[in-house]
Amino acid sequence: MKDYEGEFKELLRAINAGSQEAARKFLDDYGGYIITVIRRRLHRKLRSKFDSQDFLQDVCASFFREPPPPEAFSDTKSLLRYLAGMARGKVHATAQQRLGRQRFNVERERSLDGSAAAQAQRRAGADPSPSRVAGMRDELAVADKELSVPLRMTLRLLRAGYSNDEIAHYLNTTVRQVERNVRLLRERFQP
């Protein structure tokens, strides 16, 4: 059985000695926990303004600047409580700084979702959506079996990027007949 308590105290001793490897291991072992505390504490509307990683770096900088001695913690849980307290303190201090500086209230903030810029971004482009493309592929696979040979060949050549003139030449028919076939295909595949 592994001695986790002894391992955690050794890690703290190495950090106190200035070991970079120990600092990396500490971050690997406890970084996820600290991020979780930060994200739970950070108001959801402030998440777009503050990065959780910045808070993590701030907590680690404070911890590594003056690491507490291993004897300060009776077990791993006490270290986790200490780290959670540091994380909560950093988030709270930053929020207070923001509030004090500009009478900031996250509940009064409004999203730009209703703005003209957001509406323009949401406007559908010329390209079909991925779901529309997938639906058309399925429809084409079914239609490929149902279409007459001239229509099937016209469809395949259109999908390959051929022009009406090239299709007419390839199928040994008139451009007018190809245009009729294209019209029939459009009617068949219109949404």
N, CA, C and O of each residue as an XYZ file, in Angstrom:
764
protein
N       0.848     -1.184      0.000
C       0.000      0.000      0.000
C       0.892      1.246      0.000
O       1.895      1.315      0.710
N       0.504      2.204     -0.800
C       1.295      3.419     -0.950
C       1.061      4.378      0.201
O      -0.060      4.498      0.694
N       2.107      5.057      0.632
C       2.004      6.025      1.717
C       1.787      7.418      1.120
O       2.740      8.160      0.881
N       0.499      7.761      0.880
C       0.179      9.033      0.252
C       0.530     10.214      1.152
O       0.979     11.252      0.665
N       0.329     10.065      2.446
C       0.628     11.170      3.365
C       2.120     11.469      3.367
O       2.524     12.631      3.337
N       2.939     10.421      3.402
C       4.388     10.628      3.372
C       4.819     11.237      2.051
O       5.702     12.094      2.009
N       4.185     10.788      0.965
C       4.496     11.300     -0.368
C       4.158     12.788     -0.475
O       4.914     13.560     -1.066
N       3.037     13.179      0.091
C       2.602     14.574      0.007
C       3.539     15.467      0.826
O       3.831     16.595      0.428
N       4.011     14.958      1.975
C       4.946     15.745      2.803
C       6.297     15.869      2.100
O       6.934     16.920      2.159
N       6.735     14.792      1.433
C       7.994     14.843      0.672
C       7.893     15.864     -0.463
O       8.842     16.597     -0.741
N       6.745     15.896     -1.101
C       6.521     16.857     -2.183
C       6.622     18.283     -1.646
O       7.243     19.136     -2.280
N       6.025     18.552     -0.495
C       6.099     19.885      0.103
C       7.527     20.237      0.511
O       7.950     21.384      0.365
N       8.270     19.255      1.023
C       9.676     19.509      1.372
C      10.476     19.885      0.126
O      11.280     20.816      0.154
N      10.250     19.155     -0.966
C      10.959     19.440     -2.217
C      10.598     20.830     -2.746
O      11.456     21.541     -3.268
N       9.329     21.211     -2.611
C       8.906     22.551     -3.045
C       9.614     23.609     -2.197
O      10.081     24.618     -2.724
N       9.692     23.380     -0.898
C      10.395     24.308      0.000
C      11.866     24.411     -0.357
O      12.490     25.453     -0.154
N      12.424     23.323     -0.893
C      13.833     23.323     -1.294
C      14.029     23.990     -2.659
O      15.164     24.218     -3.077
N      12.935     24.302     -3.354
C      13.029     25.011     -4.635
C      13.045     24.101     -5.846
O      13.489     24.531     -6.910
N      12.585     22.872     -5.739
C      12.591     21.921     -6.852
C      11.522     22.276     -7.891
O      10.337     22.376     -7.572
N      11.961     22.462     -9.133
C      11.026     22.748    -10.233
C      10.177     21.517    -10.550
O       8.991     21.629    -10.862
N      10.801     20.351    -10.466
C      10.086     19.112    -10.734
C       8.961     18.901     -9.716
O       7.866     18.463    -10.068
N       9.243     19.213     -8.468
C       8.226     19.082     -7.418
C       7.088     20.071     -7.665
O       5.922     19.744     -7.446
N       7.425     21.270     -8.117
C       6.396     22.275     -8.413
C       5.492     21.778     -9.552
O       4.273     21.942     -9.495
N       6.098     21.168    -10.590
C       5.306     20.619    -11.695
C       4.386     19.497    -11.212
O       3.213     19.439    -11.582
N       4.929     18.614    -10.388
C       4.127     17.503     -9.857
C       2.986     18.046     -8.989
O       1.862     17.546     -9.050
N       3.277     19.064     -8.187
C       2.251     19.688     -7.355
C       1.118     20.219     -8.239
O      -0.061     20.011     -7.949
N       1.492     20.904     -9.314
C       0.490     21.454    -10.234
C      -0.301     20.338    -10.906
O      -1.515     20.452    -11.075
N       0.378     19.261    -11.290
C      -0.323     18.121    -11.894
C      -1.303     17.496    -10.906
O      -2.428     17.152    -11.269
N      -0.873     17.353     -9.666
C      -1.700     16.690     -8.651
C      -2.852     17.553     -8.154
O      -3.955     17.050     -7.945
N      -2.610     18.847     -7.963
C      -3.601     19.706     -7.302
C      -4.193     20.801     -8.186
O      -5.147     21.467     -7.784
N      -3.640     20.994     -9.385
C      -4.131     22.054    -10.282
C      -5.590     21.894    -10.658
O      -6.340     22.870    -10.669
N      -6.000     20.671    -10.968
C      -7.397     20.422    -11.340
C      -8.358     20.761    -10.217
O      -9.436     21.307    -10.450
N      -7.956     20.431     -8.989
C      -8.791     20.739     -7.824
C      -8.938     22.254     -7.665
O     -10.032     22.759     -7.415
N      -7.824     22.966     -7.812
C      -7.855     24.430     -7.665
C      -8.746     25.055     -8.740
O      -9.539     25.951     -8.448
N      -8.616     24.581     -9.981
C      -9.453     25.095    -11.082
C     -10.932     24.867    -10.770
O     -11.762     25.744    -11.011
N     -11.261     23.686    -10.233
C     -12.653     23.392     -9.894
C     -13.185     24.379     -8.862
O     -14.305     24.874     -8.994
N     -12.391     24.663     -7.843
C     -12.811     25.623     -6.812
C     -13.009     27.003     -7.443
O     -13.983     27.694     -7.143
N     -12.095     27.393     -8.307
C     -12.175     28.712     -8.956
C     -13.446     28.813     -9.796
O     -14.170     29.805     -9.712
N     -13.714     27.803    -10.594
C     -14.881     27.848    -11.479
C     -16.192     27.835    -10.704
O     -17.175     28.447    -11.124
N     -16.205     27.145     -9.583
C     -17.414     27.148     -8.758
C     -17.631     28.511     -8.108
O     -18.765     28.939     -7.898
N     -16.559     29.163     -7.802
C     -16.633     30.434     -7.082
C     -16.865     31.622     -8.016
O     -17.478     32.613     -7.620
N     -16.381     31.525     -9.236
C     -16.454     32.627    -10.188
C     -17.871     32.734    -10.754
O     -18.399     31.768    -11.306
N     -18.475     33.896    -10.616
C     -19.831     34.131    -11.121
C     -19.849     33.831    -12.617
O     -18.916     34.186    -13.337
N     -20.910     33.179    -13.080
C     -20.956     32.743    -14.476
C     -20.839     33.897    -15.470
O     -20.304     33.716    -16.564
N     -21.329     35.072    -15.104
C     -21.231     36.211    -16.009
C     -19.832     36.821    -16.023
O     -19.491     37.579    -16.930
N     -19.029     36.492    -15.024
C     -17.653     36.992    -15.006
C     -16.695     36.039    -15.710
O     -15.533     36.381    -15.932
N     -17.164     34.860    -16.059
C     -16.287     33.867    -16.693
C     -15.783     34.321    -18.052
O     -14.711     33.900    -18.488
N     -16.544     35.173    -18.725
C     -16.082     35.672    -20.027
C     -15.050     36.782    -19.864
O     -14.350     37.129    -20.816
N     -14.956     37.334    -18.663
C     -14.019     38.433    -18.424
C     -12.723     37.973    -17.753
O     -11.674     38.596    -17.914
N     -12.810     36.880    -17.004
C     -11.655     36.373    -16.275
C     -11.426     34.917    -16.644
O     -12.366     34.128    -16.734
N     -10.174     34.579    -16.854
C      -9.808     33.207    -17.192
C      -9.445     32.451    -15.922
O      -8.680     32.949    -15.097
N      -9.990     31.259    -15.764
C      -9.704     30.427    -14.593
C      -8.209     30.123    -14.482
O      -7.674     30.009    -13.379
N      -7.548     29.995    -15.614
C      -6.107     29.704    -15.610
C      -5.311     30.849    -14.979
O      -4.289     30.616    -14.333
N      -5.780     32.079    -15.168
C      -5.104     33.221    -14.551
C      -5.191     33.137    -13.028
O      -4.220     33.413    -12.324
N      -6.352     32.758    -12.537
C      -6.503     32.593    -11.092
C      -5.616     31.450    -10.588
O      -5.001     31.559     -9.528
N      -5.555     30.364    -11.348
C      -4.704     29.234    -10.965
C      -3.249     29.690    -10.865
O      -2.555     29.352     -9.906
N      -2.796     30.444    -11.840
C      -1.416     30.946    -11.807
C      -1.190     31.856    -10.609
O      -0.131     31.824     -9.983
N      -2.178     32.653    -10.301
C      -2.079     33.558     -9.159
C      -1.971     32.779     -7.846
O      -1.157     33.117     -6.986
N      -2.789     31.743     -7.694
C      -2.742     30.903     -6.492
C      -1.386     30.221     -6.396
O      -0.773     30.206     -5.329
N      -0.909     29.654     -7.507
C       0.378     28.953     -7.498
C       1.528     29.917     -7.214
O       2.462     29.571     -6.490
N       1.466     31.111     -7.773
C       2.522     32.093     -7.518
C       2.589     32.427     -6.032
O       3.673     32.507     -5.456
N       1.442     32.619     -5.424
C       1.409     32.911     -3.986
C       1.910     31.713     -3.181
O       2.660     31.885     -2.220
N       1.509     30.524     -3.560
C       1.902     29.326     -2.827
C       3.406     29.089     -2.945
O       4.068     28.797     -1.949
N       3.947     29.212     -4.158
C       5.369     28.927     -4.365
C       6.279     30.049     -3.872
O       7.449     29.811     -3.572
N       5.742     31.286     -3.786
C       6.556     32.399     -3.293
C       7.002     32.135     -1.854
O       8.173     32.310     -1.518
N       6.080     31.721     -1.030
C       6.384     31.374      0.358
C       5.654     30.090      0.710
O       4.616     30.127      1.372
N       6.185     28.954      0.274
C       5.476     27.702      0.544
C       5.450     27.394      2.038
O       6.459     27.538      2.728
N       4.291     26.970      2.528
C       4.198     26.639      3.945
C       4.998     25.354      4.231
O       5.153     24.516      3.343
N       5.494     25.199      5.434
C       6.252     23.981      5.761
C       5.320     22.774      5.769
O       4.126     22.919      6.032
N       5.847     21.585      5.484
C       5.016     20.375      5.456
C       4.298     20.124      6.776
O       3.223     19.524      6.790
N       4.876     20.573      7.880
C       4.281     20.357      9.200
C       3.009     21.178      9.398
O       2.248     20.924     10.331
N       2.776     22.151      8.534
C       1.589     23.000      8.655
C       0.308     22.230      8.315
O      -0.792     22.654      8.669
N       0.463     21.098      7.626
C      -0.696     20.325      7.194
C      -0.646     18.933      7.812
O       0.357     18.225      7.714
N      -1.741     18.564      8.443
C      -1.777     17.247      9.086
C      -2.000     16.139      8.056
O      -1.515     15.019      8.220
N      -2.728     16.460      7.008
C      -2.976     15.473      5.962
C      -3.279     16.195      4.648
O      -3.266     17.424      4.584
N      -3.548     15.420      3.612
C      -3.820     15.999      2.292
C      -5.081     16.861      2.311
O      -5.144     17.881      1.625
N      -6.073     16.462      3.081
C      -7.321     17.236      3.153
C      -7.071     18.640      3.686
O      -7.683     19.601      3.220
N      -6.177     18.762      4.658
C      -5.897     20.101      5.192
C      -5.196     20.957      4.142
O      -5.421     22.166      4.081
N      -4.339     20.338      3.307
C      -3.698     21.077      2.211
C      -4.757     21.519      1.204
O      -4.723     22.652      0.724
N      -5.693     20.632      0.883
C      -6.755     20.980     -0.063
C      -7.619     22.116      0.465
O      -8.008     23.001     -0.298
N      -7.925     22.105      1.754
C      -8.695     23.212      2.347
C      -7.916     24.524      2.232
O      -8.488     25.572      1.932
N      -6.613     24.453      2.472
C      -5.759     25.635      2.377
C      -5.764     26.188      0.946
O      -5.914     27.392      0.741
N      -5.601     25.303     -0.037
C      -5.594     25.721     -1.445
C      -6.951     26.274     -1.865
O      -7.024     27.259     -2.600
N      -8.030     25.636     -1.394
C      -9.381     26.130     -1.720
C      -9.587     27.520     -1.138
O     -10.182     28.383     -1.784
N      -9.105     27.736      0.064
C      -9.220     29.060      0.675
C      -8.453     30.110     -0.101
O      -8.932     31.229     -0.286
N      -7.249     29.747     -0.559
C      -6.468     30.691     -1.373
C      -7.213     31.020     -2.665
O      -7.308     32.184     -3.055
N      -7.742     29.988     -3.327
C      -8.452     30.194     -4.597
C      -9.679     31.072     -4.392
O      -9.915     32.008     -5.156
N     -10.461     30.768     -3.357
C     -11.653     31.589     -3.084
C     -11.256     33.028     -2.791
O     -11.921     33.965     -3.232
N     -10.174     33.200     -2.047
C      -9.703     34.552     -1.722
C      -9.297     35.333     -2.961
O      -9.606     36.519     -3.078
N      -8.597     34.667     -3.898
C      -8.159     35.351     -5.134
C      -9.365     35.765     -5.974
O      -9.413     36.881     -6.491
N     -10.331     34.868     -6.107
C     -11.530     35.187     -6.895
C     -12.293     36.329     -6.239
O     -12.705     37.275     -6.911
N     -12.479     36.240     -4.928
C     -13.218     37.269     -4.196
C     -12.511     38.625     -4.307
O     -13.157     39.644     -4.551
N     -11.199     38.637     -4.129
C     -10.448     39.900     -4.196
C     -10.568     40.543     -5.575
O     -10.732     41.758     -5.689
N     -10.488     39.730     -6.610
C     -10.595     40.266     -7.968
C     -11.992     40.817     -8.217
O     -12.142     41.884     -8.812
N     -13.012     40.097     -7.765
C     -14.390     40.566     -7.945
C     -14.614     41.870     -7.176
O     -15.263     42.785     -7.681
N     -14.082     41.953     -5.965
C     -14.227     43.175     -5.166
C     -13.505     44.345     -5.819
O     -14.002     45.471     -5.826
N     -12.337     44.067     -6.363
C     -11.578     45.115     -7.064
C     -12.410     45.649     -8.219
O     -12.509     46.859     -8.424
N     -12.998     44.745     -8.959
C     -13.801     45.124    -10.114
C     -15.038     45.896     -9.675
O     -15.404     46.895    -10.295
N     -15.675     45.438     -8.615
C     -16.877     46.108     -8.121
C     -16.560     47.489     -7.591
O     -17.287     48.442     -7.868
N     -15.483     47.609     -6.829
C     -15.136     48.875     -6.213
C     -14.696     49.920     -7.208
O     -14.911     51.115     -7.001
N     -14.082     49.479     -8.285
C     -13.514     50.415     -9.237
C     -14.565     51.105    -10.084
O     -14.403     52.279    -10.417
N     -15.642     50.411    -10.445
C     -16.554     51.026    -11.397
C     -18.033     50.735    -11.139
O     -18.827     50.704    -12.080
N     -18.401     50.527     -9.917
C     -19.796     50.250     -9.593
C     -20.341     49.189    -10.539
O     -21.343     49.387    -11.226
N     -19.666     48.092    -10.549
C     -19.916     47.027    -11.504
C     -20.954     46.055    -10.959
O     -20.833     45.584     -9.828
N     -21.963     45.755    -11.751
C     -22.977     44.795    -11.354
C     -23.190     43.835    -12.522
O     -23.714     44.221    -13.566
N     -22.781     42.590    -12.336
C     -22.882     41.628    -13.431
C     -24.321     41.361    -13.834
O     -24.576     40.971    -14.973
N     -25.247     41.556    -12.946
C     -26.646     41.310    -13.276
C     -27.200     42.373    -14.225
O     -28.203     42.132    -14.897
N     -26.563     43.542    -14.288
C     -27.033     44.601    -15.181
C     -26.392     44.514    -16.556
O     -26.827     45.200    -17.481
N     -25.393     43.706    -16.707
C     -24.738     43.601    -18.006
C     -25.673     42.969    -19.013
O     -26.447     42.072    -18.680
N     -25.599     43.433    -20.227
C     -26.415     42.884    -21.299
C     -25.501     42.320    -22.365
O     -24.450     42.883    -22.675
N     -25.916     41.218    -22.907
C     -25.158     40.563    -23.957
C     -25.349     41.324    -25.263
O     -26.334     42.042    -25.435
N     -24.420     41.164    -26.159
C     -24.544     41.783    -27.477
C     -25.334     40.909    -28.434
O     -25.385     41.191    -29.631
N     -25.960     39.838    -27.914
C     -26.705     38.921    -28.776
C     -27.791     39.630    -29.571
O     -28.074     39.226    -30.699
N     -28.404     40.662    -29.031
C     -29.465     41.368    -29.737
C     -28.957     42.502    -30.611
O     -29.744     43.148    -31.302
N     -27.664     42.754    -30.592
C     -27.130     43.880    -31.355
C     -27.092     43.574    -32.849
O     -27.227     42.423    -33.264
N     -26.908     44.618    -33.646
C     -26.864     44.452    -35.096
C     -25.659     43.610    -35.509
O     -25.748     42.833    -36.459
N     -24.533     43.755    -34.805
C     -23.339     42.976    -35.136
C     -23.589     41.491    -34.908
O     -23.186     40.657    -35.719
N     -24.248     41.167    -33.812
C     -24.539     39.758    -33.528
C     -25.539     39.204    -34.535
O     -25.425     38.055    -34.960
N     -26.528     40.028    -34.918
C     -27.505     39.580    -35.911
C     -26.826     39.295    -37.242
O     -27.165     38.326    -37.920
N     -25.871     40.135    -37.616
C     -25.157     39.943    -38.876
C     -24.333     38.665    -38.843
O     -24.237     37.966    -39.852
N     -23.741     38.354    -37.710
C     -22.951     37.133    -37.599
C     -23.840     35.900    -37.675
O     -23.418     34.866    -38.192
N     -25.059     35.995    -37.170
C     -25.957     34.855    -37.170
C     -26.614     34.613    -38.522
O     -27.159     33.538    -38.767
N     -26.561     35.618    -39.404
C     -27.209     35.489    -40.698
C     -26.604     34.311    -41.457
O     -25.386     34.136    -41.491
N     -27.445     33.535    -42.043
C     -26.987     32.341    -42.744
C     -26.118     32.723    -43.933
O     -26.422     33.655    -44.677
N     -25.049     31.992    -44.090
C     -24.146     32.213    -45.207
C     -24.640     31.484    -46.444
O     -25.702     30.863    -46.433
N     -23.865     31.567    -47.497
C     -24.233     30.913    -48.749
C     -24.054     29.404    -48.652
O     -24.744     28.654    -49.342
N     -23.145     28.957    -47.811
C     -22.890     27.533    -47.679
C     -23.972     26.870    -46.844
O     -24.462     27.453    -45.877
N     -24.347     25.649    -47.218
C     -25.352     24.940    -46.418
C     -24.767     24.491    -45.087
O     -23.552     24.351    -44.941
N     -25.639     24.272    -44.134
C     -25.190     23.813    -42.823
C     -24.702     22.373    -42.932
O     -25.082     21.668    -43.867
N     -23.873     21.923    -42.001
C     -23.396     20.532    -42.037
C     -24.538     19.513    -42.023
O     -24.463     18.486    -42.696
N     -25.590     19.797    -41.261
C     -26.708     18.849    -41.221
C     -27.428     18.810    -42.571
O     -27.909     17.762    -43.001
N     -27.494     19.967    -43.227
C     -28.122     20.014    -44.556
C     -27.294     19.216    -45.562
O     -27.852     18.512    -46.404
N     -25.980     19.320    -45.480
C     -25.097     18.570    -46.375
C     -25.284     17.070    -46.152
O     -25.391     16.306    -47.112
N     -25.325     16.650    -44.893
C     -25.499     15.228    -44.582
C     -26.849     14.733    -45.097
O     -26.942     13.640    -45.654
N     -27.893     15.538    -44.911
C     -29.219     15.171    -45.400
C     -29.246     15.043    -46.916
O     -29.865     14.128    -47.459
N     -28.576     15.961    -47.594
C     -28.527     15.914    -49.058
C     -27.764     14.689    -49.545
O     -28.141     14.076    -50.544
N     -26.696     14.331    -48.843
C     -25.947     13.123    -49.235
C     -26.840     11.891    -49.148
O     -26.834     11.043    -50.041
N     -27.601     11.803    -48.074
C     -28.518     10.666    -47.922
C     -29.565     10.673    -49.029
O     -29.878      9.634    -49.610
N     -30.099     11.852    -49.311
C     -31.123     11.982    -50.345
C     -30.552     11.643    -51.718
O     -31.226     11.015    -52.533
N     -29.318     12.055    -51.975
C     -28.673     11.760    -53.258
C     -28.415     10.270    -53.419
O     -28.547      9.721    -54.513
N     -28.046      9.621    -52.320
C     -27.795      8.176    -52.390
C     -29.068      7.423    -52.756
O     -29.031      6.484    -53.550
N     -30.191      7.833    -52.179
C     -31.477      7.201    -52.494
C     -31.886      7.550    -53.921
O     -32.322      6.682    -54.677
N     -31.746      8.815    -54.284
C     -32.169      9.275    -55.609
C     -31.328      8.657    -56.708
O     -31.816      8.441    -57.817
N     -30.071      8.372    -56.414
C     -29.172      7.790    -57.407
C     -29.743      6.472    -57.940
O     -29.534      6.123    -59.101
N     -30.456      5.753    -57.092
C     -31.060      4.478    -57.507
C     -32.369      4.683    -58.261
O     -32.751      3.863    -59.096
N     -33.053      5.791    -57.957
C     -34.376      6.029    -58.533
C     -34.346      6.808    -59.847
O     -35.289      6.706    -60.632
N     -33.302      7.576    -60.108
C     -33.265      8.454    -61.279
C     -32.992      7.670    -62.565
O     -32.404      6.588    -62.557
N     -33.440      8.260    -63.652
C     -33.119      7.672    -64.959
C     -31.630      7.851    -65.215
O     -30.972      8.664    -64.566
N     -31.114      7.099    -66.152
C     -29.671      7.128    -66.422
C     -29.198      8.528    -66.832
O     -28.182      8.984    -66.307
N     -29.891      9.242    -67.754
C     -29.408     10.582    -68.109
C     -29.396     11.545    -66.908
O     -28.454     12.317    -66.730
N     -30.464     11.484    -66.084
C     -30.507     12.352    -64.906
C     -29.420     11.974    -63.903
O     -28.773     12.847    -63.326
N     -29.222     10.679    -63.698
C     -28.194     10.197    -62.775
C     -26.804     10.668    -63.234
O     -26.005     11.138    -62.424
N     -26.526     10.537    -64.534
C     -25.217     10.954    -65.061
C     -25.056     12.477    -64.967
O     -23.972     12.967    -64.649
N     -26.127     13.220    -65.243
C     -26.079     14.682    -65.132
C     -25.777     15.073    -63.691
O     -24.936     15.933    -63.430
N     -26.473     14.433    -62.767
C     -26.265     14.728    -61.339
C     -24.822     14.448    -60.922
O     -24.197     15.260    -60.239
N     -24.305     13.309    -61.331
C     -22.923     12.947    -60.962
C     -21.915     13.944    -61.533
O     -20.966     14.333    -60.851
N     -22.119     14.349    -62.764
C     -21.189     15.292    -63.391
C     -21.309     16.690    -62.776
O     -20.311     17.393    -62.620
N     -22.544     17.088    -62.427
C     -22.725     18.374    -61.740
C     -21.977     18.368    -60.402
O     -21.292     19.329    -60.052
N     -22.124     17.267    -59.665
C     -21.450     17.163    -58.359
C     -19.935     17.167    -58.514
O     -19.214     17.591    -57.610
N     -19.453     16.693    -59.660
C     -18.012     16.674    -59.905
C     -17.509     18.037    -60.370
O     -16.301     18.247    -60.478
N     -18.438     18.976    -60.648
C     -18.021     20.337    -60.987
C     -18.005     20.649    -62.469
O     -17.454     21.673    -62.873
N     -18.586     19.806    -63.278
C     -18.616     20.051    -64.720
C     -19.649     21.115    -65.056
O     -20.662     21.245    -64.368
N     -19.390     21.880    -66.124
C     -20.352     22.887    -66.594
C     -21.387     22.202    -67.480
O     -21.216     21.042    -67.854
N     -22.467     22.921    -67.819
C     -23.508     22.356    -68.688
C     -22.947     21.981    -70.056
O     -23.307     20.942    -70.609
N     -22.074     22.816    -70.601
C     -21.455     22.515    -71.903
C     -20.631     21.229    -71.824
O     -20.705     20.383    -72.716
N     -19.852     21.088    -70.762
C     -19.015     19.895    -70.611
C     -19.867     18.650    -70.427
O     -19.538     17.585    -70.950
N     -20.966     18.780    -69.681
C     -21.856     17.639    -69.475
C     -22.487     17.229    -70.808
O     -22.564     16.042    -71.125
N     -22.935     18.215    -71.583
C     -23.537     17.925    -72.886
C     -22.533     17.201    -73.778
O     -22.886     16.228    -74.444
N     -21.314     17.658    -73.794
C     -20.271     17.013    -74.599
C     -20.023     15.590    -74.107
O     -19.927     14.663    -74.911
N     -19.919     15.417    -72.801
C     -19.613     14.118    -72.207
C     -20.750     13.118    -72.452
O     -20.490     11.948    -72.731
N     -22.019     13.573    -72.348
C     -23.175     12.692    -72.522
C     -23.639     12.607    -73.983
O     -24.583     11.886    -74.306
N     -22.964     13.348    -74.845
C     -23.290     13.359    -76.274
C     -24.748     13.757    -76.489
O     -25.516     13.064    -77.157
N     -25.103     14.906    -75.893
C     -26.457     15.435    -76.010
C     -26.358     16.949    -76.178
O     -25.257     17.494    -76.261
N     -27.497     17.623    -76.229
C     -27.486     19.072    -76.402
C     -27.414     19.773    -75.038
O     -27.768     19.200    -74.007
N     -26.947     21.025    -75.064
C     -26.884     21.831    -73.852
C     -28.291     22.067    -73.323
O     -28.518     22.112    -72.114
N     -29.240     22.219    -74.260
C     -30.637     22.427    -73.876
C     -31.181     21.246    -73.072
O     -31.904     21.435    -72.094
N     -30.833     20.037    -73.485
C     -31.290     18.838    -72.772
C     -30.660     18.793    -71.379
O     -31.314     18.409    -70.409
N     -29.405     19.180    -71.286
C     -28.722     19.204    -69.988
C     -29.390     20.231    -69.082
O     -29.585     19.975    -67.894
N     -29.744     21.396    -69.634
C     -30.415     22.425    -68.832
C     -31.769     21.923    -68.334
O     -32.156     22.219    -67.203
N     -32.496     21.164    -69.167
C     -33.756     20.562    -68.733
C     -33.513     19.571    -67.592
O     -34.242     19.561    -66.600
N     -32.489     18.750    -67.744
C     -32.152     17.777    -66.707
C     -31.798     18.479    -65.391
O     -32.209     18.047    -64.314
N     -31.033     19.561    -65.497
C     -30.645     20.317    -64.297
C     -31.885     20.905    -63.635
O     -32.001     20.887    -62.410
N     -32.827     21.433    -64.449
C     -34.066     21.978    -63.898
C     -34.861     20.892    -63.174
O     -35.372     21.123    -62.078
N     -34.965     19.728    -63.771
C     -35.669     18.602    -63.138
C     -34.990     18.197    -61.827
O     -35.668     17.899    -60.843
N     -33.662     18.185    -61.812
C     -32.931     17.835    -60.606
C     -33.159     18.874    -59.506
O     -33.312     18.531    -58.334
N     -33.178     20.146    -59.904
C     -33.416     21.214    -58.914
C     -34.798     21.076    -58.291
O     -34.958     21.215    -57.078
N     -35.787     20.804    -59.121
C     -37.139     20.634    -58.610
C     -37.205     19.449    -57.654
O     -37.892     19.495    -56.633
N     -36.487     18.398    -57.998
C     -36.477     17.175    -57.166
C     -35.824     17.414    -55.819
O     -36.252     16.855    -54.809
N     -34.783     18.247    -55.799
C     -33.976     18.414    -54.579
C     -34.170     19.748    -53.874
O     -33.402     20.084    -52.972
N     -35.190     20.520    -54.271
C     -35.442     21.785    -53.566
C     -35.970     21.487    -52.176
O     -36.769     20.567    -52.000
N     -35.516     22.287    -51.144
C     -35.980     22.055    -49.776
C     -37.437     22.405    -49.589
O     -37.970     22.262    -48.488
